[in-house]
Amino acid sequence: MPNTITNLAILAHIDAGKTTLSERLLFLCNKISAMGLVEEGLATMDYLAEEKRRGITIEAGYSSFKWRDRSINFVDTPGHVDFGVEVDCALDCIEAGVLVISGVRRIQTQTYSAWHKLEERQTPTIVFINKLDNIQADVDETLIDFEMAFESKPLVLSYPFFDEVKGLHGVIDVISKKWVISEELSRNVEVKEVPKSIRSQIDKFYNEIIEFCAENDEAALNSHLADEQLSTEQIFNILSIELKERTFTPIYTGSAKTMDGVRLLLNGMRFLVPSFVEHQNPRAYAQVLKIRNSQQFGRFYLVKAFKVLVSSEAMNLYKLDGETLEPTQSVEPGDLVALICSPNFRIGDEIDWNGKVVLSGATPTYNPLIQVQIEAKTVEQQKELKKALEFFLESDPSMKLEYQESSGTWKVSTIGEVHLQVLIARLEDEFNLEVNCGNPEIQKLEKWVEPQLEFQFESTWNENSMSLSFSIEPFSRQEVEWNYYGKLKQEELVRAVMQSAVGDFARAGFLGSGKLVNARINLSNLNITGVLVPGMLKKLVLDGLNENVKPSQIILLEPFMDMELITPEEFSGKITADLKSRNAKIQGIESDGKYNWIRCEIPLVKTFGYTTWLRDISQGRASYGLQYHDHKPQVTRG
């Protein structure tokens, strides 16, 4: 019997209605009896205290449902840029993705980011254009923006119908040519014939689908040439094959809030997205996707099964629904399941069912932009703080952690301000820890700008001495490259010591403000009188660099962000003036007469506390998103 399990992630820019859509899917499939509102902190998939307080997704929420003959595990991923690691972990376990796009704000920064993540992994993707109940929404403009932004052919499989009085009033199923009207906050629908006013538009979309099928399937081409109509089953079979190859993007439309179009989207999931296929590593029984913490069970792993898994005394299986863990005796290949066991695993590890790692997971690279010093408020809580921070480090590869021996504090580095605030709040909510927290600082970089610096440095101790020639010059990439030129005795040892010294110097930076970048350090002419002492050689390299490099040879770079902001027009003047006072470079302002879309580039440090300011000045009606742009020469002080 073919595998009918599909793992599917829902991605979007923040506030595109992704979690509301997740709630509607669970309701339609009878997984929940009532739908919670995100703004009231009652959404099933947002269970962390901070998620309820902020009204955003922080941890990817995992759940499952059945729709007709398909079993679907789905992941509600965060839309906020600070929690991109949750998106990355989710994408490692899925067969398909649903990208939710707001019909009001259209293509936004995290829409691009989500699309490119899906594209990199060649993940089959369905698009759902949401929020079409909003009077400011424009489905046609969103379709145009999609086609311009992404190199993918869109095929519209459902299209909204707008009534002059009621606004959005149902969605047209393009393939069946039926008008599907959903009863708000209900599972009931009414099916009618397509209204005359929109038939020509629906015929156009239908013909585009048929032509696409004919271009990609010989039997469909023959039927088309013979004026024979393709059956719905034939159409979906061809589209499902082509979706695996990402030769097109299915477009569904509607409003999660009013339920319009959600049922048709479910049918798209059923007929179009691929099921789990057998994993290539025969020794692997499962892969670790995430490490989580439960108030009831403590630490557990979320894994994807590659084979039939049976719960045992050592390897305990639980089905995960939001925050609920329910014991289960076994799961099928392709399923997602929580695992509680004594062996320690890392994210990405492929494991057998004896608790052994058969293939270690690769650690992805992230670029934390903010750092802060924290410490426990009491001596008694220091050990507990260490355990909690180490858990977060294991479960979140995008943060960094360093213990400061001199001060007894922890330096925590995070992707952004919200990431940091959430971490501090979770220490209190989940681990009952209170901490003293310093002021957040941005992660600067020290860029080498001197055209050429050459010098020789010598060190003497007892009857031994060493000398070494240095040359430092600009390097095109944002890193430090080094090499030694010439012959060496004990070459392997000497090169390892030199690499360690140069690495330490680069990480610390000369000014102590950030790591050194854009520098090539060339070493040569190592002369040793007496014996080779590795510790003294490392000291020679470090002292040579620290005593000869000058502050004037380095400039500081600070992180700049791309900001996308939407505001009612009445607040636009004050907001634009404030952005300019924050050293923001305005790149464009668009208006539809009621709302303004402002795009700018802004120093990250100038966004600290901006959420509160914007909420106050706009009465909570404006919002924004950030995306890392680049490190550029510092324009702010401190």
C-alpha positions in Angstrom: 0.0 0.0 0.0 1.5 3.4 -0.9 2.5 5.8 1.8 -0.1 8.5 2.4 1.8 10.5 5.0 2.8 14.0 4.0 4.7 16.5 6.0 3.9 20.1 5.2 5.1 23.4 6.5 3.2 26.7 6.4 5.4 29.7 5.9 4.8 33.5 5.7 5.9 37.0 6.5 4.7 37.9 10.0 1.0 38.8 10.3 0.1 37.3 6.9 -2.5 35.1 8.7 -0.5 31.9 8.8 -1.5 30.8 12.3 -5.1 31.7 11.6 -5.0 29.5 8.6 -3.5 26.6 10.6 -6.4 27.0 13.1 -8.9 26.8 10.3 -7.3 23.6 8.8 -7.4 21.9 12.2 -11.1 22.9 12.6 -12.2 21.8 9.1 -10.5 18.4 9.6 -12.3 18.0 13.0 -9.0 18.1 14.9 -10.3 20.9 17.1 -13.9 21.8 17.9 -13.5 25.5 18.3 -11.0 28.0 16.7 -9.0 30.3 18.9 -8.0 33.8 17.9 -4.3 34.7 17.6 -4.9 38.3 18.9 -6.5 36.9 22.0 -3.7 34.4 22.6 -6.0 31.4 22.1 -4.6 29.8 18.9 -3.9 26.1 19.3 -0.5 26.2 17.7 0.8 29.2 19.7 1.2 27.7 23.2 4.3 29.4 24.7 3.4 32.2 27.2 5.5 34.6 25.1 3.5 33.6 21.9 0.3 34.4 23.7 1.6 37.7 25.0 3.0 38.9 21.7 0.5 37.3 19.3 3.3 35.9 17.1 4.7 32.4 16.5 8.1 31.8 18.2 8.5 28.0 18.2 7.3 26.1 15.2 4.0 24.3 16.1 3.5 20.7 15.1 0.2 19.0 14.6 -1.5 16.5 12.3 -4.9 15.8 10.7 -6.5 13.5 8.2 -8.3 14.9 5.1 -10.1 12.3 3.2 -7.5 9.6 2.4 -4.4 11.7 3.3 -2.6 11.9 6.6 -0.9 15.3 7.0 1.6 16.4 9.6 1.9 20.1 9.4 4.2 22.7 10.9 3.1 26.3 11.6 6.5 28.1 11.3 7.4 31.6 12.7 7.1 34.5 10.4 9.4 36.8 12.4 13.0 37.1 11.1 14.5 36.4 14.6 13.2 32.8 14.6 14.4 31.7 11.2 16.1 28.7 12.8 12.7 27.2 13.5 11.8 27.5 9.8 15.0 25.9 8.8 14.5 22.9 11.1 10.9 22.5 9.8 12.1 22.5 6.2 14.4 19.6 6.9 11.4 17.3 7.6 8.8 18.3 4.9 7.7 17.0 1.5 5.9 20.3 0.6 5.3 23.9 1.7 2.4 26.3 1.8 3.5 29.9 1.4 0.9 32.3 2.7 0.9 35.8 1.1 -1.2 38.7 2.4 -3.4 40.1 -0.3 -3.1 43.4 1.5 0.7 43.8 1.9 1.6 41.4 -0.9 5.3 40.3 -1.3 7.2 41.3 1.9 10.7 40.7 3.2 10.0 37.4 4.9 7.9 36.3 1.8 11.2 36.5 -0.2 13.1 34.7 2.5 10.6 31.9 2.9 10.4 31.4 -0.9 14.2 31.2 -1.3 14.5 28.7 1.6 11.9 26.5 -0.2 13.6 27.0 -3.5 17.1 26.1 -2.2 15.7 22.8 -1.0 13.6 22.3 -4.2 10.5 21.9 -2.0 7.2 21.7 -3.9 5.3 24.8 -2.9 1.6 25.9 -2.9 0.8 29.6 -2.5 -2.3 30.8 -0.6 -3.2 34.5 -1.1 -4.9 35.4 2.2 -6.8 38.3 3.7 -9.0 38.9 0.7 -11.9 39.9 3.0 -9.9 43.1 3.7 -11.1 46.0 1.6 -7.5 47.0 0.9 -6.7 43.6 -0.6 -6.0 43.2 -4.3 -5.6 39.6 -5.6 -4.7 40.7 -9.1 -1.9 43.0 -8.0 -0.6 40.2 -5.7 -0.5 37.8 -8.6 1.4 40.3 -10.7 3.9 40.9 -7.8 4.3 37.2 -7.3 5.2 36.6 -11.0 7.6 39.6 -11.0 9.3 38.5 -7.7 9.8 34.8 -8.3 10.8 32.8 -11.4 7.9 30.4 -11.3 4.9 30.0 -13.5 1.7 30.7 -11.4 -1.4 28.6 -12.1 -4.6 30.0 -10.4 -6.6 27.0 -9.0 -9.1 29.1 -7.0 -10.2 32.7 -7.5 -12.2 35.0 -5.2 -15.7 36.4 -6.0 -16.5 39.8 -4.8 -20.0 41.0 -4.2 -20.6 44.8 -4.4 -22.3 44.8 -1.0 -20.8 41.8 0.9 -17.3 42.1 -0.4 -15.5 38.7 -0.5 -18.3 36.2 -1.1 -16.9 32.8 -1.7 -14.2 31.4 -4.0 -14.4 29.8 -7.4 -12.9 26.4 -7.9 -11.3 26.9 -11.3 -11.0 23.2 -12.3 -14.5 22.2 -11.4 -15.9 25.6 -12.3 -18.0 25.8 -9.1 -18.6 28.7 -6.8 -17.9 27.6 -3.2 -19.4 29.8 -0.5 -18.2 29.1 3.1 -20.3 29.8 6.1 -18.1 31.9 8.4 -16.7 30.0 11.4 -18.4 26.9 10.2 -17.6 23.7 8.3 -20.6 24.2 6.1 -20.3 25.3 2.5 -22.8 26.1 -0.3 -21.8 25.1 -3.9 -23.3 27.1 -6.8 -22.7 27.7 -10.5 -20.1 30.4 -11.3 -21.7 33.9 -11.6 -21.9 35.2 -15.1 -19.9 38.3 -14.3 -16.7 36.3 -13.6 -17.1 33.3 -16.0 -14.7 34.7 -18.7 -12.0 35.2 -16.0 -12.4 31.7 -14.7 -12.3 30.3 -18.3 -9.0 32.1 -18.8 -7.5 30.5 -15.7 -8.9 27.1 -16.7 -7.5 27.3 -20.2 -4.1 28.2 -18.8 -4.2 25.0 -16.7 -5.2 22.9 -19.7 -2.5 24.4 -21.9 0.1 23.7 -19.2 -1.0 20.1 -18.9 -0.9 19.7 -22.7 2.7 21.1 -22.7 3.9 18.6 -20.2 1.9 15.4 -20.9 1.6 13.7 -24.2 -1.8 12.1 -23.5 -3.1 15.5 -22.4 -1.8 17.1 -25.5 -3.6 14.5 -27.7 -6.8 15.0 -25.8 -6.5 18.8 -26.2 -5.9 18.5 -29.9 -8.9 16.3 -30.3 -11.0 18.7 -28.3 -11.6 16.1 -25.6 -12.0 17.4 -22.1 -9.5 16.3 -19.4 -11.0 14.8 -16.3 -10.3 16.4 -12.9 -8.3 13.3 -12.0 -6.1 13.6 -15.1 -5.5 17.3 -14.4 -4.5 16.8 -10.8 -2.3 13.8 -11.7 -0.3 15.9 -14.2 -0.1 18.9 -11.9 1.1 16.7 -9.0 3.9 15.3 -11.1 5.0 18.8 -12.3 4.8 20.2 -8.8 7.5 17.8 -7.7 9.7 19.3 -10.3 8.6 22.9 -9.3 7.8 23.7 -12.9 4.9 25.8 -11.7 3.2 27.1 -8.5 -0.4 26.4 -7.7 -2.2 29.5 -6.4 -5.1 29.3 -4.1 -6.9 32.3 -2.8 -9.3 33.3 0.0 -9.5 34.4 3.6 -8.6 32.2 6.5 -10.5 34.5 8.8 -13.8 33.9 7.0 -13.0 30.3 5.9 -13.3 31.2 2.2 -11.0 29.1 0.1 -9.6 27.0 2.9 -11.5 23.9 1.9 -10.2 24.2 -1.7 -6.6 24.6 -0.3 -7.1 21.4 1.6 -8.1 19.6 -1.6 -4.9 21.0 -3.2 -2.9 19.5 -0.3 -4.7 16.2 -0.8 -4.3 15.9 -4.6 -1.1 17.8 -5.3 1.6 17.4 -2.6 3.9 14.3 -2.6 4.0 11.7 0.1 7.0 10.6 2.1 9.5 8.5 0.1 11.9 5.9 1.6 15.1 7.4 3.1 18.4 6.5 1.5 20.4 5.5 4.6 19.3 2.0 5.5 20.9 2.2 8.9 19.0 5.2 10.0 15.6 4.7 11.7 14.9 8.4 12.4 16.4 11.9 12.2 16.4 14.5 15.0 14.6 17.7 13.9 14.3 19.7 17.1 15.1 19.6 20.8 12.3 20.8 23.0 11.3 21.3 26.7 8.0 20.2 28.2 6.8 21.3 31.6 5.4 17.8 32.2 8.1 15.6 30.5 11.2 17.8 30.5 13.6 17.4 27.5 12.4 15.6 24.4 13.3 15.2 20.7 11.1 15.8 17.7 12.1 13.2 15.1 11.1 12.1 11.7 10.6 8.3 11.3 12.4 6.6 8.4 11.1 3.2 9.3 8.3 1.8 11.5 9.2 2.8 15.0 7.9 0.9 18.1 7.9 2.5 21.5 10.1 0.7 24.0 11.4 1.1 27.6 14.4 3.0 26.3 12.9 4.8 23.4 9.5 6.3 24.4 7.3 7.7 21.6 4.7 10.4 21.9 2.5 12.1 19.3 2.9 15.9 19.4 -0.1 18.2 19.0 0.8 21.8 19.8 2.0 21.5 23.4 0.3 18.2 24.1 2.3 14.9 24.2 0.2 11.7 23.9 1.9 8.2 24.3 1.8 6.1 21.1 2.9 2.5 20.6 4.2 2.9 17.0 4.5 5.2 14.0 4.8 4.7 10.3 7.7 5.8 8.1 7.5 9.5 7.3 5.6 10.3 10.5 6.7 13.0 13.0 6.9 12.0 16.6 8.3 13.1 20.0 11.0 10.9 21.5 11.9 10.7 25.1 15.1 8.8 25.8 18.4 8.9 27.8 20.9 9.2 24.9 21.9 12.8 24.0 21.5 13.7 20.3 22.0 16.9 18.3 19.8 18.5 15.8 20.2 16.8 12.4 21.5 13.5 13.8 20.3 10.3 12.1 19.9 7.6 14.7 19.2 3.8 14.9 16.7 2.4 17.4 19.3 1.4 19.9 20.0 5.1 20.6 23.2 5.4 18.6 24.0 8.1 16.0 24.7 6.6 12.6 25.2 10.0 10.9 26.0 13.2 12.7 24.0 16.3 11.8 25.8 19.3 10.2 25.6 22.5 12.3 24.2 25.3 10.2 25.8 28.8 10.4 23.9 31.8 11.7 24.8 35.4 12.2 23.8 36.7 15.6 23.6 40.5 15.6 22.9 41.3 19.2 24.8 40.4 22.4 24.1 40.9 26.1 25.6 40.0 29.4 23.3 38.2 31.9 23.7 36.6 35.3 21.5 34.9 37.9 20.1 37.2 40.5 21.0 34.8 43.3 24.1 32.5 43.7 21.7 29.6 44.3 20.4 29.9 40.7 23.7 30.1 38.9 23.9 26.3 38.2 20.3 26.3 37.1 20.9 29.2 34.8 23.9 27.4 33.2 21.7 24.3 32.6 18.9 26.4 31.0 21.2 28.4 28.8 23.0 25.2 27.6 19.6 23.7 26.8 18.7 26.8 24.7 22.1 26.6 23.0 21.4 22.9 22.0 17.9 23.6 20.8 18.6 26.8 19.0 21.7 26.8 16.7 21.2 30.5 15.9 22.3 31.7 19.4 25.8 31.7 20.8 26.9 31.4 24.4 30.1 32.3 26.1 31.0 32.3 29.9 33.0 35.3 31.1 35.3 34.1 33.8 36.4 37.6 34.9 32.8 38.8 35.6 31.0 35.5 36.2 28.4 36.4 33.6 27.2 34.8 30.4 27.5 36.6 27.1 24.5 35.6 25.0 24.3 36.4 21.3 21.0 36.3 19.5 19.7 37.1 16.0 17.7 40.2 17.1 16.1 42.1 19.9 12.9 40.1 19.9 14.9 36.8 20.0 16.8 38.2 23.1 13.6 39.4 24.8 11.9 36.0 24.3 14.9 34.1 25.6 14.9 36.2 28.9 11.2 35.7 29.3 11.4 31.9 28.7 14.1 31.6 31.4 11.5 33.0 33.8 8.4 31.2 32.4 9.8 27.7 31.8 12.8 27.5 34.3 11.6 29.9 37.1 14.8 31.9 36.8 15.3 35.6 37.3 18.3 37.2 35.7 20.1 40.5 35.7 20.5 41.6 32.1 22.8 44.3 30.8 22.1 46.6 27.9 22.0 44.9 24.5 24.8 45.7 22.2 25.1 45.2 18.4 27.6 42.8 16.9 30.0 45.1 15.1 32.8 44.1 12.7 36.3 45.5 12.4 37.3 46.0 8.7 40.9 46.1 7.7 41.5 49.1 5.4 45.3 49.7 5.3 46.6 48.9 1.8 49.7 47.1 3.2 51.3 46.7 6.6 54.7 44.9 6.9 56.8 44.3 10.0 59.0 41.8 11.8 58.6 40.8 15.4 61.0 39.1 17.7 60.5 37.5 21.2 63.3 36.3 23.5 63.0 34.2 26.7 65.8 32.5 28.6 68.3 31.3 26.0 65.6 31.0 23.3 64.4 33.4 20.7 61.9 33.5 17.8 61.4 36.0 15.0 58.6 36.2 12.4 57.7 38.4 9.4 54.2 39.7 9.0 52.3 41.2 6.1 48.7 42.3 6.3 46.6 43.5 3.4 42.9 43.9 2.4 40.9 40.8 1.5 37.7 40.8 -0.5 35.6 38.5 1.7 34.2 39.4 5.1 36.6 37.1 6.9 40.3 36.7 7.7 42.5 34.5 5.5 46.0 33.6 6.5 49.0 31.6 5.3 52.6 30.9 6.0 55.1 31.1 3.1 58.3 29.1 3.3 59.6 25.8 4.6 59.0 24.8 8.2 60.3 22.2 10.6 57.5 20.4 12.5 55.2 21.9 9.9 51.9 20.4 11.0 52.4 21.6 14.6 53.7 25.0 13.7 50.8 25.7 11.3 48.2 24.5 13.9 49.7 26.9 16.5 49.7 29.8 14.0 46.2 29.1 12.9 45.0 29.1 16.5 46.8 32.4 17.2 45.4 34.2 14.0 42.0 32.8 14.8 42.0 34.1 18.3 43.2 37.5 17.1 40.5 37.7 14.4 37.7 36.6 16.7 38.6 39.1 19.4 39.3 42.0 17.0 42.0 44.6 17.6 39.6 47.2 19.0 37.6 44.7 21.0 34.4 45.8 19.2 33.9 42.8 17.0 35.7 40.2 14.9 38.3 41.3 12.3 37.2 40.9 8.7 38.5 41.7 5.2 42.1 41.0 6.1 44.7 38.6 4.6 47.6 37.9 7.1 50.7 36.5 5.5 53.5 35.0 7.8 57.0 34.1 6.7 60.7 33.8 7.8 60.1 32.0 11.1 63.5 31.7 12.8 63.9 29.8 16.1 67.0 29.8 18.3 66.7 27.0 20.9 63.7 24.8 21.2 60.2 25.2 19.7 57.7 25.9 22.5 54.1 26.0 21.0 52.8 28.4 23.7 55.6 30.9 23.0 55.1 30.7 19.3 51.4 31.5 19.8 52.3 34.4 22.0 54.8 35.6 19.3 52.1 35.8 16.7 49.5 37.4 19.0 52.0 40.0 20.4 53.3 40.8 17.0 49.8 41.6 15.7 48.6 43.4 18.9 51.7 45.6 19.1 51.9 46.6 15.5 48.3 47.0 14.3 47.0 50.6 14.8 43.4 51.8 15.2 43.7 53.9 12.1 44.1 50.8 10.0 40.6 49.6 10.9 37.1 50.9 10.5 34.0 49.8 12.4 31.1 48.2 10.6 27.6 48.0 12.1 24.6 45.9 11.0 22.1 47.6 8.8 18.6 46.2 8.3 16.0 46.4 5.4 12.8 47.6 7.0 9.3 47.3 5.5 6.7 49.3 7.3 2.9 49.7 6.7 1.0 52.5 8.2 -2.3 54.4 7.8 -1.5 57.5 5.7 -2.3 59.9 8.6 0.7 58.7 10.6 3.1 58.5 7.6 4.7 62.0 8.0 5.6 61.5 11.7 6.9 58.0 11.0 9.0 59.1 8.0 10.5 62.0 10.0 11.4 59.7 12.9 13.0 57.2 10.6 15.2 59.9 9.1 16.2 60.9 12.6 17.3 57.3 13.2 19.7 57.5 10.2 17.4 55.5 8.0 17.7 55.8 4.3 14.2 56.0 2.8 14.2 53.8 -0.4 10.5 54.1 -1.4 7.0 55.0 -0.3 3.9 53.6 -2.0 0.3 54.5 -1.2 -3.2 53.2 -2.0 -4.9 56.3 -0.6 -5.4 54.8 2.9 -2.2 53.0 3.7 1.5 53.8 3.0 4.2 51.2 2.5 7.6 52.6 3.5 10.8 50.8 2.6 14.1 51.9 4.2 17.6 50.8 5.3 18.3 51.5 8.9 21.0 50.8 11.5 20.0 47.9 13.7 20.9 49.7 16.9 18.3 52.4 15.9 15.5 49.8 16.0 15.9 49.1 19.7 12.6 49.9 21.3 11.0 50.8 18.0 8.0 48.4 18.3 6.8 50.3 21.4 7.3 53.7 19.8 5.5 52.7 16.6 2.6 51.2 18.5 2.2 54.4 20.6 2.4 56.8 17.7 0.1 54.8 15.4 -2.4 53.7 18.0 -1.4 50.1 17.3 -2.3 50.4 13.6 1.2 50.3 12.0 3.6 47.4 11.8 7.0 46.6 10.3 9.4 43.8 9.4 13.2 43.6 9.4 15.6 41.6 7.3 19.4 41.7 7.7 21.0 43.7 4.9 24.7 44.0 5.5 27.4 45.4 7.8 28.4 48.9 6.7 30.6 51.7 8.1 29.3 52.8 11.4 27.1 55.9 11.4 25.9 55.7 15.1 27.9 56.3 18.2 28.7 53.8 20.9 
